[in-house]
Amino acid sequence: MEKFIKTTTKIALFKGRKIRRTLYNNEWWFSVVDVIEALTGTDRPRKYWNDLKKKLVEEGYREVSEKIGQLKLEASDGKKYFTDCADTETIFRIIQSIPSPKAEPFKRWLAKVGYERIQEIENPELSTKRTRMLYKLKGYSDNWIEKRMRGIVIREELTDEWQKRGVEEQRDYEILTAEISKATFGITPGEYKKFKGLNRENLRDHMDDLELIFTMLGERATTEIHRTEDSKGTPKLRKDAKAGGDIAGDARRQLEKRLKKSIVSNKNYLEKPESQKELKK
C-alpha cells in the first residue's frame, strides 16, 4: 500500500456521523477509526482499534494487517494524513467483532445476506429473480431487463468457454473482452465507460437497447466461433474474439448508415446514482 493510485475522497454519512472514505483501485475504502467511533461512541477510537486488531488476530483473522491499507484522508485541520483504511468486505468483518448495540443492525443484515446467498446456491433461480427485482427497483423497464438478463447468460456462456479452452488469468479475460468491444464498437470497455462519464458503475447497466443487442451479438458470435473451430489457447481465442466482434461491428455500421446516427452513445440508460453525481461535483 506504499504506492497508491490517484484517489477520489468523499465523506459518507453514517447514522449522522461522518465516515471518511476514498476511492482506491476502483473500490471504496473507509477510515477504520471513523467507523469504530461511529459504532462505539468511544472518545479514543485509535486505542480501541489497536485493541480490536489484537482481538481479531486471536479470533483467527490473522490477515487483518494485510487487509488494511494506509491511504491519505483529510483530517479536521484540512491536511491529509495516512490513515488506516479498509475495503467494504474488511470493514464488515471488523464490524462483526465490535461488541456494541449500534453494530447489531449491520450484523443482522450480514446474516440475512449470507442466508440469501446460501438459498441461491441451493436454488439458482432465486438469484435471477432477485437480480430482476433490483433492476426493477432502479427504474429499468421490463423490456430492458429482459435484454440485460439475456446478455448476462450469453456472457456467462462465453466466459465458460474461455475457461474450458485455456484462459486462466483475469487479465486474459479482460484482453479478450476488449478485443470484442473494440471490433464491435471501436473502443474498449474502459474507454466506453469514460465516454459515458462512468466511474465504478457497470457499463452494461448504462447501455440502451441497441448497445446491449450489439454487445450480445459480438459475444454470442465469438462463442459459436470457438465451438465450431474448437479453439484453444489465448492467441487463437483472441483472433476469434476479434472475428466475433467484427461481425457485430459490421452490423452496427450498417445500421448506423441507415439511421444516420451513431449507436455508440455517451448517454446513459438511466440517470447516474446519487453517489456518482456527488463524485462529479
Rosetta blueprint (number, residue, H / E / L):
1 M L
2 E L
3 K L
4 F L
5 I L
6 K L
7 T L
8 T E
9 T E
10 K E
11 I E
12 A E
13 L E
14 F E
15 K L
16 G L
17 R E
18 K E
19 I E
20 R E
21 R E
22 T E
23 L E
24 Y E
25 N L
26 N L
27 E E
28 W E
29 W E
30 F E
31 S E
32 V H
33 V H
34 D H
35 V H
36 I H
37 E H
38 A H
39 L H
40 T H
41 G L
42 T L
43 D L
44 R L
45 P H
46 R H
47 K H
48 Y H
49 W H
50 N H
51 D H
52 L H
53 K H
54 K H
55 K H
56 L H
57 V H
58 E H
59 E L
60 G L
61 Y L
62 R L
63 E L
64 V H
65 S H
66 E H
67 K H
68 I L
69 G E
70 Q E
71 L E
72 K E
73 L E
74 E E
75 A L
76 S L
77 D L
78 G L
79 K L
80 K E
81 Y E
82 F E
83 T E
84 D E
85 C E
86 A E
87 D E
88 T H
89 E H
90 T H
91 I H
92 F H
93 R H
94 I H
95 I H
96 Q H
97 S L
98 I L
99 P L
100 S L
101 P H
102 K H
103 A H
104 E H
105 P H
106 F H
107 K H
108 R H
109 W H
110 L H
111 A H
112 K H
113 V H
114 G H
115 Y H
116 E H
117 R H
118 I H
119 Q H
120 E H
121 I H
122 E H
123 N L
124 P L
125 E H
126 L H
127 S H
128 T H
129 K H
130 R H
131 T H
132 R H
133 M H
134 L H
135 Y H
136 K H
137 L H
138 K L
139 G L
140 Y L
141 S L
142 D H
143 N H
144 W H
145 I H
146 E H
147 K H
148 R H
149 M H
150 R H
151 G H
152 I H
153 V H
154 I H
155 R H
156 E H
157 E H
158 L H
159 T H
160 D H
161 E H
162 W H
163 Q H
164 K H
165 R L
166 G L
167 V L
168 E L
169 E L
170 Q H
171 R H
172 D H
173 Y H
174 E H
175 I H
176 L H
177 T H
178 A H
179 E H
180 I H
181 S H
182 K H
183 A H
184 T H
185 F H
186 G L
187 I L
188 T L
189 P H
190 G H
191 E H
192 Y H
193 K H
194 K H
195 F H
196 K H
197 G L
198 L L
199 N L
200 R L
201 E L
202 N L
203 L H
204 R H
205 D H
206 H H
207 M L
208 D L
209 D H
210 L H
211 E H
212 L H
213 I H
214 F H
215 T H
216 M H
217 L H
218 G H
219 E H
220 R H
221 A H
222 T H
223 T H
224 E H
225 I H
226 H H
227 R H
228 T H
229 E H
230 D L
231 S L
232 K L
233 G L
234 T H
235 P H
236 K H
237 L H
238 R H
239 K H
240 D H
241 A H
242 K H
243 A H
244 G H
245 G H
246 D H
247 I H
248 A H
249 G H
250 D H
251 A H
252 R H
253 R H
254 Q H
255 L H
256 E H
257 K H
258 R H
259 L H
260 K L
261 K L
262 S L
263 I L
264 V L
265 S L
266 N L
267 K L
268 N L
269 Y L
270 L L
271 E L
272 K L
273 P L
274 E H
275 S H
276 Q H
277 K H
278 E H
279 L H
280 K H
281 K L
